[in-house]
């Protein structure tokens, strides 16, 4: 006889199947008490830890094995439940779908008839409302003459509102008709009032225009008289002005003649002074030039001779113009002697500066050559040190580099499983691509270290 186990349902009505493993909570608590305080200090304690680890591991693997067994039975039951539900649902749908289609066809027919009735009703109401709106729209939006307003009002009053035409909207149509007649009546009253006021305003404007025309005629006559008087005054004033202009022209002519005579006199004196300066400067042996004064007064003008190298004045205008030839020759001899001495001093200075420049240039060249040799030697030694450091670094990295390359090769040698599902195969293809990318990345980075 097989063992019978009574199953109970939980609060949701689901059968609660007992879950039993081959270890109890009390046994787990005992292992916690016995093994959590173990420490390794010698061979004996090491062996105790090893045995405890083996026992705990065997219990854990047994629990995992039992879990898979229990879950397999539960999954099988769930699949059978789903399969039976699917079979029953299919049979019921074969009955439900034809009934559903017949009901939907009848519903569509009834809805179409209802929509047609609603469309006809909407068209009927729209036509009546259009007639009512036609009555309402006769009220003009822009100002209209009183005659036109009266004509429109007569037309509206003659419009007949009958139940045969307006049906249930006859009362609304009658209200709109009365509102329109009242609005047209008010507009007509206002328009008549405005036309009367406009007529009076035009009459007033015509009267004002008439008075203005009479005033303008009188003003034109006055202007003609005043213009004649003004013309006579202008003729007399022009005659007096012509006489004054003639006198002023004669005065200006006399002043211009006097000014021209004085300018010619100054120009002659200035030319004499310039010629004398140029003649005397030609006697000087040196870098000199003549500066001519531009003042109007020739007695304060004349010229002066300056040294173009120093900017100093050699002779002022008084010496240039007032000295006798003998006195000027003495001054010229003294200047020429000083110029000879200055040239010799300048040549000696230039020679000294050239020798100093050559000395400095030679010292600079020797210093730069020496510094270049020292710099090249420093760079050579620094390169030797750097090369040795890099050689040692590469030598130290060789084992790790080899390990990384071997690891990269091993990644590509991983066995590839054969899969039948499309989704698993896509996952596998993506994983293989990632593995190849990782292998390529490792090799590229190894080349750079």
DOMAR-99763 format. One record per residue (C-alpha): x, y, z; residue in three letters. Coordinates in steps of 0.001 Angstrom, whole numbers, plus 500000, padded with zeros to 6 digits. Layout:
<pts>
      X      Y      Z residu
      X      Y      Z    ALA
...
</pts>
This chain:
<pts>
      X      Y      Z residu
 500000 500000 500000    UNK
 501366 503409 499058    UNK
 501598 506229 501601    UNK
 498737 508786 501419    UNK
 499480 512407 502309    UNK
 496646 514868 503019    UNK
 497153 518188 501190    UNK
 495723 521477 502433    UNK
 494769 524634 500566    UNK
 496067 528088 501434    UNK
 493930 531264 501771    UNK
 493863 531784 497972    UNK
 492502 528257 497393    UNK
 495792 526949 495998    UNK
 496925 523494 497130    UNK
 499938 523881 499397    UNK
 502275 520956 498545    UNK
 504755 520324 501388    UNK
 508414 520905 500476    UNK
 510736 518492 502251    UNK
 514536 518331 502045    UNK
 516824 515803 503723    UNK
 518103 518347 506279    UNK
 516332 520168 509081    UNK
 516669 523650 510528    UNK
 517882 522092 513766    UNK
 520704 520312 511912    UNK
 521732 523587 510227    UNK
 521715 525401 513593    UNK
 523898 522638 515047    UNK
 526439 523032 512217    UNK
 526515 526810 512791    UNK
 527265 526186 516471    UNK
 529894 523513 515768    UNK
 531707 525022 512744    UNK
 531498 528851 512905    UNK
 534168 529048 515653    UNK
 536710 526760 513931    UNK
 540156 528291 513370    UNK
 543296 526786 511762    UNK
 546382 526793 513990    UNK
 547966 523359 513343    UNK
 547537 520159 511308    UNK
 544775 518845 513551    UNK
 542677 522000 513370    UNK
 543269 522123 509590    UNK
 541898 518559 509275    UNK
 538867 519504 511388    UNK
 538100 522458 509081    UNK
 538543 520242 505995    UNK
 536112 517598 507304    UNK
 533555 520258 508328    UNK
 533797 521851 504866    UNK
 533220 518441 503226    UNK
 530144 517755 505329    UNK
 528587 521179 504667    UNK
 529351 520904 500926    UNK
 527722 517422 500692    UNK
 524583 518741 502438    UNK
 524422 521708 500056    UNK
 524801 519583 496907    UNK
 522133 517195 498216    UNK
 519735 520121 498677    UNK
 520430 521306 495110    UNK
 519803 517792 493721    UNK
 516514 517535 495630    UNK
 515490 521056 494428    UNK
 515894 520074 490784    UNK
 513880 516875 491381    UNK
 510973 518713 493052    UNK
 510924 521517 490520    UNK
 510885 519065 487570    UNK
 507665 517520 488871    UNK
 506097 520967 489410    UNK
 507045 522131 485913    UNK
 505553 518989 484359    UNK
 502280 519546 486169    UNK
 502169 523188 485037    UNK
 502682 522194 481403    UNK
 499833 519658 481598    UNK
 497530 522330 483100    UNK
 498333 524763 480277    UNK
 497868 522101 477559    UNK
 494428 521033 478818    UNK
 493300 524671 479157    UNK
 494433 525374 475585    UNK
 492511 522348 474241    UNK
 489279 523348 476012    UNK
 489652 527004 474969    UNK
 490020 525972 471306    UNK
 486788 523950 471431    UNK
 484892 526804 473074    UNK
 486219 529376 470550    UNK
 484861 527241 467694    UNK
 481388 527800 469186    UNK
 481927 531427 470302    UNK
 483398 532982 467132    UNK
 480453 532171 464720    UNK
 477983 533495 467318    UNK
 480100 536611 467772    UNK
 480223 537259 463982    UNK
 476400 536868 463618    UNK
 475805 539304 466510    UNK
 478289 541832 465101    UNK
 476617 541716 461637    UNK
 473205 542458 463171    UNK
 474684 545235 465359    UNK
 476304 546827 462292    UNK
 472987 546733 460381    UNK
 471093 548365 463242    UNK
 473829 551006 463718    UNK
 473772 551883 459996    UNK
 469975 552355 460074    UNK
 470334 554541 463160    UNK
 473075 556624 461505    UNK
 470952 557091 458369    UNK
 468027 558310 460494    UNK
 470341 560697 462342    UNK
 471780 562042 459048    UNK
 468264 562705 457652    UNK
 467269 564454 460868    UNK
 470450 566552 460836    UNK
 469829 567614 457211    UNK
 466213 568586 458026    UNK
 467281 570673 461033    UNK
 470142 572247 459050    UNK
 467776 573364 456262    UNK
 465385 574985 458739    UNK
 468243 576641 460632    UNK
 469603 577898 457293    UNK
 466266 579586 456582    UNK
 466268 581145 460059    UNK
 469878 582298 459547    UNK
 468792 583780 456192    UNK
 466256 585943 458033    UNK
 468884 586953 460622    UNK
 471564 587754 457980    UNK
 469527 590443 456203    UNK
 470619 592923 458885    UNK
 473377 594901 457071    UNK
 476866 594949 458582    UNK
 477851 598260 456966    UNK
 475991 601631 456932    UNK
 473038 601591 454522    UNK
 470670 604316 453418    UNK
 467292 604663 455125    UNK
 465489 603779 451874    UNK
 467426 600499 451608    UNK
 466756 599710 455281    UNK
 463009 600299 454814    UNK
 462993 598046 451757    UNK
 464743 595259 453704    UNK
 462330 595690 456626    UNK
 459297 595389 454292    UNK
 460718 592167 452844    UNK
 461211 590654 456317    UNK
 457714 591639 457413    UNK
 456259 589867 454362    UNK
 458130 586637 455192    UNK
 455593 584031 456435    UNK
 456487 581816 459385    UNK
 454396 578609 459188    UNK
 454659 575214 460963    UNK
 454690 573525 457543    UNK
 457979 575271 456667    UNK
 459730 575728 460037    UNK
 458073 572797 461909    UNK
 459203 572672 465595    UNK
 461469 575720 464994    UNK
 458531 577976 464003    UNK
 458582 579756 467374    UNK
 462356 580375 467140    UNK
 461943 581646 463552    UNK
 459196 584043 464655    UNK
 461430 585373 467456    UNK
 464326 585888 465011    UNK
 461959 587660 462566    UNK
 460761 590055 465307    UNK
 464329 590682 466490    UNK
 465417 591493 462922    UNK
 462434 593844 462384    UNK
 463221 595624 465683    UNK
 466941 595892 464787    UNK
 466136 597224 461305    UNK
 463693 599728 462821    UNK
 466332 601048 465208    UNK
 468918 601177 462441    UNK
 466443 603046 460197    UNK
 465693 605602 462909    UNK
 469386 606178 463546    UNK
 470088 606370 459815    UNK
 467302 608926 459230    UNK
 468666 610997 462111    UNK
 472226 610736 460721    UNK
 471087 611694 457182    UNK
 469297 614805 458545    UNK
 472405 615806 460504    UNK
 474606 615128 457488    UNK
 472402 617297 455273    UNK
 472579 620169 457805    UNK
 476348 619718 458080    UNK
 476767 619929 454298    UNK
 474665 623095 454200    UNK
 476887 624640 456916    UNK
 480011 623603 454999    UNK
 478677 625175 451788    UNK
 477994 628418 453671    UNK
 481494 628390 455170    UNK
 483027 627754 451738    UNK
 481073 630690 450307    UNK
 482318 633051 453065    UNK
 485864 631730 452669    UNK
 485775 632356 448906    UNK
 484703 635996 449500    UNK
 487489 636412 452083    UNK
 490059 634878 449732    UNK
 488983 637251 446925    UNK
 489442 640261 449234    UNK
 492783 638872 450437    UNK
 494019 638389 446844    UNK
 493279 642048 446021    UNK
 495192 643153 449132    UNK
 498138 640916 448254    UNK
 498327 642343 444718    UNK
 498441 645891 446093    UNK
 501075 645012 448691    UNK
 503137 643171 446050    UNK
 503256 646240 443821    UNK
 504399 648424 446732    UNK
 507066 645845 447693    UNK
 508338 645669 444085    UNK
 508817 649444 443972    UNK
 510762 649331 447269    UNK
 512996 646536 445972    UNK
 513857 648460 442769    UNK
 514889 651483 444824    UNK
 516903 649320 447294    UNK
 518715 647537 444433    UNK
 519808 650905 442986    UNK
 521215 652031 446346    UNK
 522955 648646 446847    UNK
 524562 648848 443391    UNK
 526080 652199 444332    UNK
 527434 650817 447615    UNK
 528881 647754 445838    UNK
 530689 649975 443343    UNK
 532378 651964 446149    UNK
 533407 648740 447952    UNK
 534895 647293 444721    UNK
 537061 650380 444276    UNK
 538298 650109 447908    UNK
 539174 646424 447485    UNK
 541064 647195 444253    UNK
 543224 649803 446016    UNK
 543968 647427 448935    UNK
 544868 644572 446535    UNK
 547269 646814 444605    UNK
 548988 647887 447830    UNK
 549238 644276 449048    UNK
 550702 643119 445711    UNK
 553403 645821 445866    UNK
 554386 644836 449422    UNK
 554478 641103 448527    UNK
 556746 641798 445526    UNK
 559043 643834 447759    UNK
 559224 641030 450364    UNK
 559755 638394 447667    UNK
 562692 640342 446245    UNK
 564306 640689 449681    UNK
 563720 637013 450452    UNK
 565299 635967 447123    UNK
 568368 638117 447847    UNK
 568733 636524 451293    UNK
 568336 632998 449913    UNK
 570938 633549 447200    UNK
 573412 634957 449753    UNK
 572828 631963 452077    UNK
 573344 629427 449289    UNK
 576461 631227 448087    UNK
 578044 631212 451555    UNK
 577004 627668 452471    UNK
 578856 626430 449371    UNK
 582066 627621 451087    UNK
 581538 625262 454033    UNK
 583015 621722 453948    UNK
 580534 619671 455941    UNK
 577016 618217 456191    UNK
 575131 621506 456240    UNK
 571903 622887 454834    UNK
 570162 626261 454597    UNK
 566908 626939 456439    UNK
 564943 629863 455098    UNK
 562596 631806 457384    UNK
 559101 632279 455994    UNK
 558132 635359 458020    UNK
 556609 638249 456147    UNK
 559151 640726 457468    UNK
 562414 640203 455496    UNK
 564425 641961 458248    UNK
 563421 639181 460671    UNK
 563726 636506 458025    UNK
 566565 635508 455825    UNK
 568239 632185 456431    UNK
 570396 630194 458830    UNK
 572888 627379 458289    UNK
 572557 624209 460384    UNK
 574673 621033 460802    UNK
 572541 618138 459496    UNK
 574393 615602 461693    UNK
 574008 617417 465036    UNK
 571039 619672 464213    UNK
 572949 622609 465696    UNK
 572866 626097 464150    UNK
 576286 627002 462713    UNK
 575342 630557 461791    UNK
 572147 632434 462509    UNK
 570391 634678 460025    UNK
 572218 637746 461316    UNK
 575673 636196 460701    UNK
 574610 634906 457307    UNK
 573282 638242 456084    UNK
 575243 640930 457950    UNK
 578865 639656 458031    UNK
 581358 640847 455450    UNK
 582993 638315 453132    UNK
 586222 638493 455174    UNK
 584427 637879 458474    UNK
 582415 635040 456955    UNK
 585608 633444 455553    UNK
 587116 633339 459077    UNK
 584002 631630 460386    UNK
 584014 629202 457452    UNK
 587725 628296 458015    UNK
 587061 627602 461704    UNK
 584065 625409 460864    UNK
 585956 623477 458168    UNK
 588868 622807 460587    UNK
 586435 621501 463218    UNK
 584767 619314 460578    UNK
 588147 617703 459657    UNK
 588812 616928 463343    UNK
 585283 615562 463774    UNK
 585636 613268 460745    UNK
 588916 611859 462097    UNK
 587308 611248 465499    UNK
 584321 609580 463799    UNK
 586627 607290 461771    UNK
 588590 606323 464898    UNK
 585339 605628 466769    UNK
 584000 603506 463901    UNK
 587259 601498 463875    UNK
 587014 600902 467638    UNK
 583370 599865 467348    UNK
 584207 597450 464493    UNK
 586991 595824 466522    UNK
 584668 595535 469571    UNK
 581930 594008 467398    UNK
 584366 591441 465955    UNK
 585589 590534 469461    UNK
 582046 590093 470820    UNK
 581029 588074 467743    UNK
 584022 585751 468117    UNK
 583349 585204 471835    UNK
 579655 584546 471146    UNK
 580497 582020 468412    UNK
 582990 580198 470658    UNK
 580458 580141 473546    UNK
 577622 578865 471340    UNK
 579890 576141 469851    UNK
 580960 575024 473337    UNK
 577336 575015 474587    UNK
 576198 573032 471536    UNK
 578863 570337 472142    UNK
 577901 570132 475837    UNK
 574175 569925 474944    UNK
 574786 567126 472411    UNK
 576817 565195 475019    UNK
 574046 565583 477620    UNK
 571427 564421 475130    UNK
 573557 561406 474169    UNK
 573941 560344 477819    UNK
 570225 560928 478531    UNK
 569311 558779 475498    UNK
 571614 555984 476664    UNK
 569979 556069 480110    UNK
 566464 556131 478621    UNK
 567293 553263 476231    UNK
 568609 551174 479128    UNK
 565514 551912 481240    UNK
 563248 550936 478338    UNK
 565269 547745 477685    UNK
 564937 546710 481316    UNK
 561226 547561 481316    UNK
 560646 545494 478179    UNK
 562690 542625 479663    UNK
 560572 542739 482831    UNK
 557362 542799 480792    UNK
 558310 539874 478522    UNK
 556780 537107 480766    UNK
 553522 539069 481227    UNK
 553389 539841 477521    UNK
 553755 536164 476698    UNK
 551032 535237 479167    UNK
 548654 537818 477690    UNK
 549301 536575 474135    UNK
 548760 532973 475246    UNK
 545524 533998 476973    UNK
 544417 535749 473750    UNK
 545069 532546 471765    UNK
 543217 530399 474323    UNK
 540148 532637 474024    UNK
 539951 531824 470317    UNK
 540312 528088 471058    UNK
 537215 527862 473285    UNK
 534970 524998 471998    UNK
 531876 526333 470209    UNK
 528620 524502 471134    UNK
 526088 523492 468475    UNK
 522715 525182 469053    UNK
 519354 524647 467336    UNK
 517361 527657 468526    UNK
 517541 530986 466638    UNK
 517659 533173 469765    UNK
 520400 531077 471474    UNK
 522387 531110 468218    UNK
 522165 534942 468083    UNK
 523439 535122 471667    UNK
 526297 532737 470794    UNK
 527238 534758 467679    UNK
 527307 537987 469700    UNK
 529428 536287 472403    UNK
 531896 534958 469775    UNK
 532215 538431 468298    UNK
 532929 539855 471756    UNK
 535554 537141 472376    UNK
 537297 537931 469059    UNK
 537205 541659 469895    UNK
 538693 540979 473340    UNK
 541475 538836 471799    UNK
 542258 541564 469234    UNK
 542213 544214 471991    UNK
 544703 542199 474115    UNK
 547117 541804 471174    UNK
 546891 545492 470239    UNK
 547494 546642 473802    UNK
 550422 544209 474252    UNK
 552112 545864 471270    UNK
 551801 549264 472946    UNK
 553257 548429 476378    UNK
</pts>
